[in-house]
Amino acid sequence: MRTATELAPIYAEAARATAVGSKSFFFATRFFPADLARSAHAVYWFCRTTDDLVDECASVDEGRRNLEAWAVATRRALDEGRSPNRILEVFNDAVTRHAIPHDLPFELIEGMRMDLNCTRYRTFDELRVFCYRVASVVGLMMSHVIGFERPTDAPAGLNYAIDLGIGMQLTNILRDLGEDWQRGRVYLPAEEMAQFGYTEEMLSRGDRNPAFAALMEFQIARARRYYVAAQPGIPLLNRDGRFAVQVASDVYRQILRRIEGAKYDVFSQRAVVPPLEKYWITTRRMALPMARHSLQSLRARFQ
């Protein structure tokens, strides 16, 4: 195991990779204390690398070979506590320091296997398994990094993290419908597309007809239900990390509003939350506790 001094430049590299790979995630980690931010960046770097092994491969066979080699390297790093791979070195350090269960990174790898082998989902139950593996698992690892205010809250808190991950992944799916089609993937459940009368041929043309609008309304409502279900879990997290998770949730929910504001045009534009709007969301979230405190003080004063 390398020393903290030796790991410092690798953690800095993880931060740069996070800033490039996910502006929203990196923005949220800016509200972590430095030690938590480093671990969050290490976890993200591992997850992003695992995802890229599938997304950037030239063929399915190449993706499978790369993913299997990565699984072996990850297992060796976690078993031996060290790795010649810089990404796995800092990831292993974060896993060790925060007691992240070793099964979680392999659930993520299994999710990437699903993405290689399955380009369509018949039902939402099938899609939910995929969402759990590629997104909820990330939330579970981050929950271990942040920790909980009271250890007894951990079981409930982890269940809430699963819901938040699913909500975020559903948001990604809706935002990236056009891009995913170009990659040969359709994540909308076939059963639900048929229910609303929207076909893959329509999707291939980027049709935004009444059937598509109704289908998107249905999908967005489901994603929002997951955000609502996850909300009680955020106050259970340690104070040092909960605000960043709340901001990330708020920003992702705003993506849904952006999709609606664009009249569901996810084909010619990508729904993003500009930096200024992210700062406004953050400022509003920071102001809420102060406003509640002031209101409580006024009530107490005049009772």
Short mmCIF file of the C-alpha atoms (twelve columns), coordinates in Angstrom:
data_MODEL
# 
_entry.id   MODEL 
# 
loop_
_atom_site.group_PDB 
_atom_site.id 
_atom_site.type_symbol 
_atom_site.label_atom_id 
_atom_site.label_alt_id 
_atom_site.label_comp_id 
_atom_site.label_asym_id 
_atom_site.label_seq_id 
_atom_site.Cartn_x 
_atom_site.Cartn_y 
_atom_site.Cartn_z 
_atom_site.pdbx_PDB_model_num 
ATOM 1   C CA . MET A 1   0.000   0.000  0.000   1 
ATOM 2   C CA . ARG A 2   1.365   3.401  -0.943  1 
ATOM 3   C CA . THR A 3   1.667   6.201  1.589   1 
ATOM 4   C CA . ALA A 4   -0.730  9.152  1.669   1 
ATOM 5   C CA . THR A 5   1.975   11.316 0.076   1 
ATOM 6   C CA . GLU A 6   2.425   8.834  -2.769  1 
ATOM 7   C CA . LEU A 7   -1.328  8.595  -3.299  1 
ATOM 8   C CA . ALA A 8   -1.895  12.371 -3.337  1 
ATOM 9   C CA . PRO A 9   -1.041  12.928 -7.042  1 
ATOM 10  C CA . ILE A 10  -3.166  9.912  -8.033  1 
ATOM 11  C CA . TYR A 11  -6.118  11.305 -6.081  1 
ATOM 12  C CA . ALA A 12  -5.568  14.615 -7.905  1 
ATOM 13  C CA . GLU A 13  -5.758  12.691 -11.175 1 
ATOM 14  C CA . ALA A 14  -9.029  11.113 -9.982  1 
ATOM 15  C CA . ALA A 15  -10.406 14.601 -9.300  1 
ATOM 16  C CA . ARG A 16  -9.507  15.731 -12.818 1 
ATOM 17  C CA . ALA A 17  -11.119 12.634 -14.308 1 
ATOM 18  C CA . THR A 18  -14.280 13.338 -12.300 1 
ATOM 19  C CA . ALA A 19  -14.392 16.968 -13.420 1 
ATOM 20  C CA . VAL A 20  -14.165 15.884 -17.062 1 
ATOM 21  C CA . GLY A 21  -16.456 12.858 -16.799 1 
ATOM 22  C CA . SER A 22  -19.365 14.288 -14.815 1 
ATOM 23  C CA . LYS A 23  -19.695 18.001 -14.213 1 
ATOM 24  C CA . SER A 24  -22.781 17.467 -12.032 1 
ATOM 25  C CA . PHE A 25  -21.101 14.888 -9.791  1 
ATOM 26  C CA . PHE A 26  -17.933 16.964 -9.504  1 
ATOM 27  C CA . PHE A 27  -19.991 20.040 -8.665  1 
ATOM 28  C CA . ALA A 28  -21.676 18.157 -5.817  1 
ATOM 29  C CA . THR A 29  -18.366 16.881 -4.409  1 
ATOM 30  C CA . ARG A 30  -17.171 20.466 -4.026  1 
ATOM 31  C CA . PHE A 31  -19.390 20.570 -0.933  1 
ATOM 32  C CA . PHE A 32  -17.612 17.607 0.661   1 
ATOM 33  C CA . PRO A 33  -14.740 17.989 3.108   1 
ATOM 34  C CA . ALA A 34  -11.446 17.343 1.306   1 
ATOM 35  C CA . ASP A 35  -11.016 13.762 2.563   1 
ATOM 36  C CA . LEU A 36  -14.535 12.753 1.490   1 
ATOM 37  C CA . ALA A 37  -14.109 14.461 -1.883  1 
ATOM 38  C CA . ARG A 38  -10.937 12.475 -2.554  1 
ATOM 39  C CA . SER A 39  -12.690 9.197  -1.837  1 
ATOM 40  C CA . ALA A 40  -15.702 10.221 -3.923  1 
ATOM 41  C CA . HIS A 41  -13.425 10.996 -6.852  1 
ATOM 42  C CA . ALA A 42  -11.686 7.616  -6.483  1 
ATOM 43  C CA . VAL A 43  -15.038 5.814  -6.508  1 
ATOM 44  C CA . TYR A 44  -16.204 7.802  -9.526  1 
ATOM 45  C CA . TRP A 45  -12.948 7.120  -11.419 1 
ATOM 46  C CA . PHE A 46  -13.366 3.385  -10.879 1 
ATOM 47  C CA . CYS A 47  -17.035 3.477  -11.933 1 
ATOM 48  C CA . ARG A 48  -16.396 5.639  -14.987 1 
ATOM 49  C CA . THR A 49  -13.530 3.422  -16.121 1 
ATOM 50  C CA . THR A 50  -15.717 0.335  -15.736 1 
ATOM 51  C CA . ASP A 51  -18.438 2.003  -17.809 1 
ATOM 52  C CA . ASP A 52  -15.998 3.122  -20.504 1 
ATOM 53  C CA . LEU A 53  -14.811 -0.452 -21.001 1 
ATOM 54  C CA . VAL A 54  -18.267 -1.127 -22.453 1 
ATOM 55  C CA . ASP A 55  -19.105 2.199  -24.091 1 
ATOM 56  C CA . GLU A 56  -15.783 2.713  -25.845 1 
ATOM 57  C CA . CYS A 57  -15.070 -0.814 -27.059 1 
ATOM 58  C CA . ALA A 58  -14.870 -1.523 -30.789 1 
ATOM 59  C CA . SER A 59  -16.911 -4.711 -30.486 1 
ATOM 60  C CA . VAL A 60  -18.916 -6.715 -27.972 1 
ATOM 61  C CA . ASP A 61  -16.174 -9.352 -27.845 1 
ATOM 62  C CA . GLU A 62  -13.557 -6.711 -27.088 1 
ATOM 63  C CA . GLY A 63  -15.786 -5.278 -24.380 1 
ATOM 64  C CA . ARG A 64  -16.196 -8.690 -22.780 1 
ATOM 65  C CA . ARG A 65  -12.458 -9.334 -22.805 1 
ATOM 66  C CA . ASN A 66  -11.698 -5.920 -21.321 1 
ATOM 67  C CA . LEU A 67  -14.381 -6.280 -18.672 1 
ATOM 68  C CA . GLU A 68  -13.217 -9.742 -17.611 1 
ATOM 69  C CA . ALA A 69  -9.624  -8.534 -17.333 1 
ATOM 70  C CA . TRP A 70  -10.834 -5.570 -15.280 1 
ATOM 71  C CA . ALA A 71  -12.806 -7.861 -12.971 1 
ATOM 72  C CA . VAL A 72  -9.696  -9.989 -12.380 1 
ATOM 73  C CA . ALA A 73  -7.550  -6.904 -11.711 1 
ATOM 74  C CA . THR A 74  -10.178 -5.493 -9.339  1 
ATOM 75  C CA . ARG A 75  -10.405 -8.762 -7.421  1 
ATOM 76  C CA . ARG A 76  -6.628  -8.931 -7.088  1 
ATOM 77  C CA . ALA A 77  -6.420  -5.308 -5.917  1 
ATOM 78  C CA . LEU A 78  -9.072  -5.808 -3.235  1 
ATOM 79  C CA . ASP A 79  -7.638  -9.157 -2.094  1 
ATOM 80  C CA . GLU A 80  -4.015  -8.024 -1.994  1 
ATOM 81  C CA . GLY A 81  -4.597  -4.418 -0.941  1 
ATOM 82  C CA . ARG A 82  -2.487  -3.021 -3.754  1 
ATOM 83  C CA . SER A 83  -2.390  -2.714 -7.532  1 
ATOM 84  C CA . PRO A 84  -0.057  -1.467 -10.258 1 
ATOM 85  C CA . ASN A 85  -3.095  0.229  -11.776 1 
ATOM 86  C CA . ARG A 86  -3.439  3.815  -10.546 1 
ATOM 87  C CA . ILE A 87  -7.239  3.784  -10.694 1 
ATOM 88  C CA . LEU A 88  -7.474  0.594  -8.659  1 
ATOM 89  C CA . GLU A 89  -4.827  1.823  -6.235  1 
ATOM 90  C CA . VAL A 90  -6.843  4.820  -5.049  1 
ATOM 91  C CA . PHE A 91  -10.124 2.921  -5.318  1 
ATOM 92  C CA . ASN A 92  -8.736  0.210  -3.053  1 
ATOM 93  C CA . ASP A 93  -7.562  2.889  -0.625  1 
ATOM 94  C CA . ALA A 94  -11.080 4.362  -0.499  1 
ATOM 95  C CA . VAL A 95  -12.643 0.900  -0.117  1 
ATOM 96  C CA . THR A 96  -10.340 0.123  2.798   1 
ATOM 97  C CA . ARG A 97  -10.769 3.439  4.600   1 
ATOM 98  C CA . HIS A 98  -14.563 3.457  4.333   1 
ATOM 99  C CA . ALA A 99  -15.241 -0.287 4.626   1 
ATOM 100 C CA . ILE A 100 -17.021 -0.433 1.283   1 
ATOM 101 C CA . PRO A 101 -18.320 -4.005 0.827   1 
ATOM 102 C CA . HIS A 102 -16.317 -5.834 -1.826  1 
ATOM 103 C CA . ASP A 103 -19.420 -7.192 -3.546  1 
ATOM 104 C CA . LEU A 104 -20.502 -3.718 -4.684  1 
ATOM 105 C CA . PRO A 105 -17.848 -3.090 -7.377  1 
ATOM 106 C CA . PHE A 106 -18.575 -6.526 -8.789  1 
ATOM 107 C CA . GLU A 107 -22.286 -5.727 -8.939  1 
ATOM 108 C CA . LEU A 108 -21.302 -2.720 -11.042 1 
ATOM 109 C CA . ILE A 109 -19.204 -4.940 -13.312 1 
ATOM 110 C CA . GLU A 110 -22.178 -7.290 -13.626 1 
ATOM 111 C CA . GLY A 111 -24.270 -4.298 -14.703 1 
ATOM 112 C CA . MET A 112 -21.733 -3.587 -17.438 1 
ATOM 113 C CA . ARG A 113 -21.997 -7.223 -18.535 1 
ATOM 114 C CA . MET A 114 -25.740 -6.689 -18.846 1 
ATOM 115 C CA . ASP A 115 -25.098 -3.659 -21.026 1 
ATOM 116 C CA . LEU A 116 -22.906 -5.736 -23.337 1 
ATOM 117 C CA . ASN A 117 -25.354 -8.607 -23.602 1 
ATOM 118 C CA . CYS A 118 -28.711 -6.835 -23.512 1 
ATOM 119 C CA . THR A 119 -29.695 -3.934 -25.762 1 
ATOM 120 C CA . ARG A 120 -33.444 -4.095 -25.052 1 
ATOM 121 C CA . TYR A 121 -35.559 -4.496 -21.900 1 
ATOM 122 C CA . ARG A 122 -38.957 -6.121 -22.026 1 
ATOM 123 C CA . THR A 123 -40.316 -4.901 -18.681 1 
ATOM 124 C CA . PHE A 124 -39.493 -2.301 -16.077 1 
ATOM 125 C CA . ASP A 125 -38.610 -5.062 -13.612 1 
ATOM 126 C CA . GLU A 126 -35.795 -6.088 -15.958 1 
ATOM 127 C CA . LEU A 127 -34.668 -2.491 -16.380 1 
ATOM 128 C CA . ARG A 128 -34.730 -1.914 -12.631 1 
ATOM 129 C CA . VAL A 129 -32.116 -4.650 -12.130 1 
ATOM 130 C CA . PHE A 130 -29.870 -2.845 -14.600 1 
ATOM 131 C CA . CYS A 131 -30.469 0.518  -12.898 1 
ATOM 132 C CA . TYR A 132 -29.612 -0.997 -9.529  1 
ATOM 133 C CA . ARG A 133 -26.338 -2.433 -10.758 1 
ATOM 134 C CA . VAL A 134 -25.062 0.574  -12.682 1 
ATOM 135 C CA . ALA A 135 -26.388 3.403  -10.491 1 
ATOM 136 C CA . SER A 136 -27.746 2.318  -7.117  1 
ATOM 137 C CA . VAL A 137 -24.497 0.455  -6.455  1 
ATOM 138 C CA . VAL A 138 -22.618 3.734  -6.951  1 
ATOM 139 C CA . GLY A 139 -24.955 5.363  -4.421  1 
ATOM 140 C CA . LEU A 140 -24.354 2.529  -1.970  1 
ATOM 141 C CA . MET A 141 -20.588 2.940  -2.260  1 
ATOM 142 C CA . MET A 142 -20.956 6.694  -1.771  1 
ATOM 143 C CA . SER A 143 -23.157 6.097  1.287   1 
ATOM 144 C CA . HIS A 144 -20.317 4.121  2.843   1 
ATOM 145 C CA . VAL A 145 -17.894 6.930  2.014   1 
ATOM 146 C CA . ILE A 146 -20.142 9.530  3.673   1 
ATOM 147 C CA . GLY A 147 -21.400 7.354  6.527   1 
ATOM 148 C CA . PHE A 148 -24.496 7.846  8.634   1 
ATOM 149 C CA . GLU A 149 -25.179 10.148 11.565  1 
ATOM 150 C CA . ARG A 150 -26.182 7.110  13.607  1 
ATOM 151 C CA . PRO A 151 -24.964 3.594  12.772  1 
ATOM 152 C CA . THR A 152 -28.451 2.240  13.392  1 
ATOM 153 C CA . ASP A 153 -29.697 4.332  10.457  1 
ATOM 154 C CA . ALA A 154 -27.451 2.523  7.971   1 
ATOM 155 C CA . PRO A 155 -29.857 -0.258 6.855   1 
ATOM 156 C CA . ALA A 156 -32.687 2.187  6.101   1 
ATOM 157 C CA . GLY A 157 -30.279 4.731  4.639   1 
ATOM 158 C CA . LEU A 158 -28.852 2.215  2.193   1 
ATOM 159 C CA . ASN A 159 -32.334 1.330  0.960   1 
ATOM 160 C CA . TYR A 160 -33.006 5.011  0.323   1 
ATOM 161 C CA . ALA A 161 -29.714 5.200  -1.599  1 
ATOM 162 C CA . ILE A 162 -30.958 2.433  -3.882  1 
ATOM 163 C CA . ASP A 163 -34.055 4.500  -4.732  1 
ATOM 164 C CA . LEU A 164 -31.992 7.625  -5.413  1 
ATOM 165 C CA . GLY A 165 -29.687 5.699  -7.742  1 
ATOM 166 C CA . ILE A 166 -32.626 4.324  -9.702  1 
ATOM 167 C CA . GLY A 167 -34.152 7.794  -10.023 1 
ATOM 168 C CA . MET A 168 -30.872 9.188  -11.329 1 
ATOM 169 C CA . GLN A 169 -30.362 6.373  -13.816 1 
ATOM 170 C CA . LEU A 170 -33.902 6.743  -15.135 1 
ATOM 171 C CA . THR A 171 -33.140 10.443 -15.606 1 
ATOM 172 C CA . ASN A 172 -29.986 9.547  -17.559 1 
ATOM 173 C CA . ILE A 173 -31.977 7.145  -19.725 1 
ATOM 174 C CA . LEU A 174 -34.568 9.773  -20.619 1 
ATOM 175 C CA . ARG A 175 -31.952 12.454 -21.286 1 
ATOM 176 C CA . ASP A 176 -29.870 10.145 -23.508 1 
ATOM 177 C CA . LEU A 177 -32.607 8.419  -25.542 1 
ATOM 178 C CA . GLY A 178 -31.303 9.744  -28.847 1 
ATOM 179 C CA . GLU A 179 -27.641 9.025  -28.102 1 
ATOM 180 C CA . ASP A 180 -28.425 5.525  -26.876 1 
ATOM 181 C CA . TRP A 181 -30.392 4.767  -30.043 1 
ATOM 182 C CA . GLN A 182 -27.313 5.679  -32.071 1 
ATOM 183 C CA . ARG A 183 -25.380 3.156  -29.962 1 
ATOM 184 C CA . GLY A 184 -27.955 0.472  -30.723 1 
ATOM 185 C CA . ARG A 185 -29.574 0.507  -27.283 1 
ATOM 186 C CA . VAL A 186 -33.145 1.141  -26.175 1 
ATOM 187 C CA . TYR A 187 -33.647 1.324  -22.415 1 
ATOM 188 C CA . LEU A 188 -37.340 2.175  -22.425 1 
ATOM 189 C CA . PRO A 189 -39.221 -1.029 -21.548 1 
ATOM 190 C CA . ALA A 190 -40.719 -2.542 -24.714 1 
ATOM 191 C CA . GLU A 191 -43.891 -3.384 -22.825 1 
ATOM 192 C CA . GLU A 192 -44.440 0.290  -21.981 1 
ATOM 193 C CA . MET A 193 -43.565 1.537  -25.453 1 
ATOM 194 C CA . ALA A 194 -46.262 -0.781 -26.796 1 
ATOM 195 C CA . GLN A 195 -48.681 0.405  -24.118 1 
ATOM 196 C CA . PHE A 196 -48.362 3.995  -25.377 1 
ATOM 197 C CA . GLY A 197 -48.196 3.081  -29.058 1 
ATOM 198 C CA . TYR A 198 -44.639 4.287  -29.622 1 
ATOM 199 C CA . THR A 199 -42.489 2.102  -31.860 1 
ATOM 200 C CA . GLU A 200 -38.759 1.733  -32.399 1 
ATOM 201 C CA . GLU A 201 -39.263 2.985  -35.938 1 
ATOM 202 C CA . MET A 202 -40.662 6.218  -34.486 1 
ATOM 203 C CA . LEU A 203 -37.702 6.356  -32.110 1 
ATOM 204 C CA . SER A 204 -35.279 5.922  -35.006 1 
ATOM 205 C CA . ARG A 205 -36.792 9.019  -36.647 1 
ATOM 206 C CA . GLY A 206 -36.840 11.017 -33.426 1 
ATOM 207 C CA . ASP A 207 -40.617 11.394 -33.602 1 
ATOM 208 C CA . ARG A 208 -42.084 13.550 -30.839 1 
ATOM 209 C CA . ASN A 209 -45.713 12.723 -31.434 1 
ATOM 210 C CA . PRO A 210 -48.530 12.544 -28.827 1 
ATOM 211 C CA . ALA A 211 -47.650 8.911  -28.074 1 
ATOM 212 C CA . PHE A 212 -44.069 9.923  -27.269 1 
ATOM 213 C CA . ALA A 213 -45.225 12.800 -25.057 1 
ATOM 214 C CA . ALA A 214 -47.501 10.464 -23.083 1 
ATOM 215 C CA . LEU A 215 -44.725 7.878  -22.775 1 
ATOM 216 C CA . MET A 216 -42.253 10.499 -21.528 1 
ATOM 217 C CA . GLU A 217 -44.762 11.898 -19.029 1 
ATOM 218 C CA . PHE A 218 -45.177 8.402  -17.646 1 
ATOM 219 C CA . GLN A 219 -41.412 7.813  -17.408 1 
ATOM 220 C CA . ILE A 220 -40.710 11.202 -15.812 1 
ATOM 221 C CA . ALA A 221 -43.449 10.657 -13.224 1 
ATOM 222 C CA . ARG A 222 -41.855 7.335  -12.276 1 
ATOM 223 C CA . ALA A 223 -38.395 8.902  -11.927 1 
ATOM 224 C CA . ARG A 224 -39.854 11.594 -9.690  1 
ATOM 225 C CA . ARG A 225 -41.461 8.965  -7.470  1 
ATOM 226 C CA . TYR A 226 -38.040 7.472  -6.881  1 
ATOM 227 C CA . TYR A 227 -36.613 10.875 -5.912  1 
ATOM 228 C CA . VAL A 228 -39.487 11.404 -3.477  1 
ATOM 229 C CA . ALA A 229 -39.028 7.911  -2.025  1 
ATOM 230 C CA . ALA A 230 -35.286 8.539  -1.558  1 
ATOM 231 C CA . GLN A 231 -35.595 11.959 0.094   1 
ATOM 232 C CA . PRO A 232 -36.011 10.732 3.729   1 
ATOM 233 C CA . GLY A 233 -32.646 8.988  3.473   1 
ATOM 234 C CA . ILE A 234 -30.584 12.128 2.900   1 
ATOM 235 C CA . PRO A 235 -30.973 13.509 6.475   1 
ATOM 236 C CA . LEU A 236 -29.739 10.138 7.779   1 
ATOM 237 C CA . LEU A 237 -26.305 10.709 6.218   1 
ATOM 238 C CA . ASN A 238 -23.436 12.308 8.122   1 
ATOM 239 C CA . ARG A 239 -23.676 16.085 8.184   1 
ATOM 240 C CA . ASP A 240 -20.385 16.454 6.318   1 
ATOM 241 C CA . GLY A 241 -21.784 14.740 3.242   1 
ATOM 242 C CA . ARG A 242 -25.541 15.043 3.167   1 
ATOM 243 C CA . PHE A 243 -25.670 18.517 1.601   1 
ATOM 244 C CA . ALA A 244 -23.720 17.366 -1.461  1 
ATOM 245 C CA . VAL A 245 -26.109 14.450 -1.957  1 
ATOM 246 C CA . GLN A 246 -29.088 16.803 -1.664  1 
ATOM 247 C CA . VAL A 247 -27.602 19.149 -4.257  1 
ATOM 248 C CA . ALA A 248 -26.933 16.232 -6.620  1 
ATOM 249 C CA . SER A 249 -30.545 15.081 -6.223  1 
ATOM 250 C CA . ASP A 250 -31.845 18.612 -6.854  1 
ATOM 251 C CA . VAL A 251 -29.690 19.029 -9.972  1 
ATOM 252 C CA . TYR A 252 -30.817 15.712 -11.423 1 
ATOM 253 C CA . ARG A 253 -34.458 16.538 -10.773 1 
ATOM 254 C CA . GLN A 254 -33.893 19.772 -12.650 1 
ATOM 255 C CA . ILE A 255 -32.786 17.724 -15.677 1 
ATOM 256 C CA . LEU A 256 -36.306 16.281 -15.766 1 
ATOM 257 C CA . ARG A 257 -37.721 19.819 -15.774 1 
ATOM 258 C CA . ARG A 258 -35.372 20.729 -18.602 1 
ATOM 259 C CA . ILE A 259 -36.618 17.754 -20.636 1 
ATOM 260 C CA . GLU A 260 -40.193 18.912 -20.066 1 
ATOM 261 C CA . GLY A 261 -39.282 22.505 -20.921 1 
ATOM 262 C CA . ALA A 262 -37.837 21.314 -24.247 1 
ATOM 263 C CA . LYS A 263 -41.135 19.513 -24.979 1 
ATOM 264 C CA . TYR A 264 -39.357 16.168 -24.694 1 
ATOM 265 C CA . ASP A 265 -36.836 16.948 -27.422 1 
ATOM 266 C CA . VAL A 266 -34.077 14.565 -26.354 1 
ATOM 267 C CA . PHE A 267 -33.005 13.976 -29.962 1 
ATOM 268 C CA . SER A 268 -31.617 17.296 -31.171 1 
ATOM 269 C CA . GLN A 269 -30.414 18.619 -27.804 1 
ATOM 270 C CA . ARG A 270 -29.136 17.319 -24.491 1 
ATOM 271 C CA . ALA A 271 -30.861 18.418 -21.311 1 
ATOM 272 C CA . VAL A 272 -28.180 19.935 -19.105 1 
ATOM 273 C CA . VAL A 273 -28.262 22.210 -16.082 1 
ATOM 274 C CA . PRO A 274 -25.957 25.200 -16.720 1 
ATOM 275 C CA . PRO A 275 -23.412 26.128 -14.003 1 
ATOM 276 C CA . LEU A 276 -25.260 29.313 -13.045 1 
ATOM 277 C CA . GLU A 277 -28.459 27.356 -12.501 1 
ATOM 278 C CA . LYS A 278 -26.574 24.800 -10.388 1 
ATOM 279 C CA . TYR A 279 -25.307 27.621 -8.171  1 
ATOM 280 C CA . TRP A 280 -28.849 28.995 -7.897  1 
ATOM 281 C CA . ILE A 281 -30.137 25.531 -6.877  1 
ATOM 282 C CA . THR A 282 -27.349 25.291 -4.300  1 
ATOM 283 C CA . THR A 283 -28.002 28.775 -2.918  1 
ATOM 284 C CA . ARG A 284 -31.709 28.047 -2.589  1 
ATOM 285 C CA . ARG A 285 -30.984 24.756 -0.818  1 
ATOM 286 C CA . MET A 286 -28.603 26.543 1.576   1 
ATOM 287 C CA . ALA A 287 -31.194 29.231 2.278   1 
ATOM 288 C CA . LEU A 288 -33.998 26.819 3.222   1 
ATOM 289 C CA . PRO A 289 -32.636 25.844 6.671   1 
ATOM 290 C CA . MET A 290 -31.952 29.499 7.484   1 
ATOM 291 C CA . ALA A 291 -35.473 30.467 6.443   1 
ATOM 292 C CA . ARG A 292 -36.968 27.696 8.566   1 
ATOM 293 C CA . HIS A 293 -34.854 28.749 11.547  1 
ATOM 294 C CA . SER A 294 -35.955 32.390 11.174  1 
ATOM 295 C CA . LEU A 295 -39.602 31.366 10.932  1 
ATOM 296 C CA . GLN A 296 -39.323 29.187 14.031  1 
ATOM 297 C CA . SER A 297 -37.679 32.065 15.918  1 
ATOM 298 C CA . LEU A 298 -40.483 34.448 14.936  1 
ATOM 299 C CA . ARG A 299 -43.135 31.981 15.987  1 
ATOM 300 C CA . ALA A 300 -41.437 31.432 19.347  1 
ATOM 301 C CA . ARG A 301 -41.141 35.173 19.856  1 
ATOM 302 C CA . PHE A 302 -44.833 35.921 19.340  1 
ATOM 303 C CA . GLN A 303 -46.308 32.915 21.130  1 
# 
